[in-house]
Amino acid sequence: MDGTWDIIIVGAGSAGCALAYRLSEDPGLRVLVIEAGRHDRRLFVQMPLGYGKLFHDPRVNWCFRTEPDPGLNGVADHWPRGKLLGGSSSINAMVWVRGHPSDYDDWKAAGNPGWGWEDVRPDFRALEDNEAGADEWRGTGGPLHVSAGTRDVHPLIRRALKACEMAGLPFNPDFNGATQEGAGLYQMTIRGGRRNSAARAFLRPAQRRGQVEVVTGAPVTRVLLEGRRAVGVEVFLKGRRQELRAAREVVLSAGAVGTPQLLMLSGIGDGAALQGLGLPVALDNPNVGRHLCDHQGINYTWRMKEPTYNDVLRPWWGKAFAGARWLLTGRGPLSLSINHGGGFFRTDPGRNRPNMQLYMQAFSTLIPREGERPVLNPDPFPGMSLGLSNCRPTSRGEIGLRSPDPFAPPRIVANAYSTPEDVAEMLAAVKMLRRIAAQPPFAEVAAEELRPGPEVRSDEALVHDLRARSGTVYHPSCTARMGPDPRTSVVDARLRVHGMEGLRVADASAFPTLPGGNTNAPAILMGWRAGGFLRAGA
Ligand SMILES: Cc1cc2nc3c(=O)[nH]c(=O)nc-3n(C[C@H](O)[C@H](O)[C@H](O)COP(=O)(O)OP(=O)(O)OC[C@H]3O[C@@H](n4cnc5c(N)ncnc54)[C@H](O)[C@@H]3O)c2cc1C
């Protein structure tokens, strides 16, 4: 591959695609986007409920595994990450939540000027085209269509929402609006019944403008450095090693796992650890890969007295009917996220913002068919799940290198539930789940609690269960975090790697702290804003 580019973006995920879009608005810039995975023209990527089929598919998914985690009763957790155009936005559950406004004020208060809520709100509004219409909080006319999620909602979700109301959690029409707290329907990155990944929303329009080139199936193995300046990348194209040069900058958008891995492979990280692996040290910064923060989640599942999507989608003819309906009309269960509804609540009224997120699924996948993994197939009975994830866990893990081989998966230490606070708030939260389920609108149609089951009641038993059945909700972040001080962070408030020139990070790894909510929106924000900085020469 030949050519010269001003800017090379590594990774065509949520942030990388948004960044390419912003840069494509400047006709004077030549941009190359390099993606390790392949294209996204796949049925189960386009079909929103195809989500379950992508969960373990190595053709589109890095399928990482953590170290055995003592906090999860020794389980080595499965960590799906997108490996295709659109990155994780092409395999995620499409829930569109920005986080709590105070999360961004926390970022600013941590010494990152320009990242407070009032600073980022105009960008969130500008990048979206919200089906619910524009207001002070939402935007219309932007490149990313966000559906209101109000069509084809399963009737049991409406019941669960009423149960929330009776349990003291009022209906909230917009988690991205004035208040995050409450229960309601999720907005989704879905357009016309199809997944609206970052590739579809940002990358394709960027490519159509002409100056953005995209190469796929091209793993980058390190950043090329001249002293402390990034001048390009080493990449494998059709198995052949090549060096590609960037006249202005290299931006790493390889995600919270890939970005710290690439920094370390390039000699930027904990000097002693890099030397131990025989890697030359370009910049000693032990913060690379550290401060890993992720949301942990758990589902409670009931057998229901009324039909759920299990009944609709289990039989072959049900799948065929739903498939035909989706293809012909873009409607029906396959056109929506697995999570129709959910919400945010406080496990303790003394808190000043919600610390737990709720998910509602008119669907259950407890029993895999022989030879199949869970998540792939609905159970042979009407099942429904209510799920939880914590908003701001205090547990911290890390990403490290196993070896200097760029093709070896990194070492992921999740350290879930490693603080008493994280365990205590999840214990309080599962009790709240049961309070919701005990309210008449839900209890009237619930036949029995299947997981964990009514016999699991004492605090000790509930904690044992939540450790045994929890896992990532796929929001790893903060592994190259932003901050003013190179002794405690990796990038500055313009996302430039401290101590380096011509090298930036734009993805979820740069979050200073993990926002209380899903992470696609804040990851897109990272790419969008990095584009603004680059265009302004900042
Ligand atoms: C199963 C799942 C469900 C989720 N559900 C939701 C949800 O409902 N709502 C929500 O808001 N968030 C959700 N998330 C999280 C959200 O999608 C991610 O936080 C977000 O997409 C991260 O964006 P990113 O740009 O940081 O990284 P990614 O989107 O992961 O992009 C990184 C890209 O870099 C590429 N890459 C990595 N290494 C290299 C390399 N060496 N060379 C070249 N390319 C490389 C990868 O292949 C990938 O395409 C989910 C995630 C998963 C995995």
The ligand as an ORCA input file, in Angstrom:
! r2SCAN-3c Opt
* xyz 0 1
  C     -21.344     -6.953     23.459
  C     -21.304     -5.473     23.722
  C     -22.486     -4.823     24.067
  C     -22.460     -3.447     24.327
  N     -23.640     -2.777     24.493
  C     -23.632     -1.420     24.539
  C     -24.843     -0.682     24.498
  O     -25.943     -1.225     24.382
  N     -24.764      0.680     24.549
  C     -23.570      1.332     24.657
  O     -23.564      2.561     24.735
  N     -22.410      0.654     24.697
  C     -22.412     -0.696     24.597
  N     -21.239     -1.377     24.550
  C     -19.986     -0.627     24.717
  C     -19.621      0.258     23.533
  O     -20.008     -0.339     22.316
  C     -18.122      0.522     23.569
  O     -17.778      1.134     24.802
  C     -17.643      1.439     22.448
  O     -18.061      0.926     21.202
  C     -16.132      1.564     22.518
  O     -15.688      2.371     21.470
  P     -14.145      2.531     21.170
  O     -14.036      3.451     20.015
  O     -13.444      2.867     22.424
  O     -13.622      1.073     20.775
  P     -14.170      0.043     19.687
  O     -15.495      0.467     19.163
  O     -14.072     -1.302     20.290
  O     -13.153      0.201     18.475
  C     -11.830     -0.244     18.468
  C     -11.496     -0.660     17.045
  O     -10.085     -0.758     16.913
  C      -9.780     -1.956     16.197
  N      -8.439     -2.359     16.598
  C      -8.039     -2.816     17.802
  N      -6.723     -3.085     17.786
  C      -6.284     -2.781     16.539
  C      -5.014     -2.832     15.902
  N      -3.931     -3.256     16.550
  N      -4.928     -2.463     14.610
  C      -6.009     -2.007     13.933
  N      -7.238     -1.941     14.488
  C      -7.369     -2.314     15.775
  C     -10.855     -2.919     16.643
  O     -10.967     -4.010     15.768
  C     -12.079     -2.013     16.670
  O     -12.709     -1.942     15.412
  C     -21.224     -2.743     24.280
  C     -20.051     -3.398     23.922
  C     -20.084     -4.757     23.635
  C     -18.801     -5.434     23.232
*
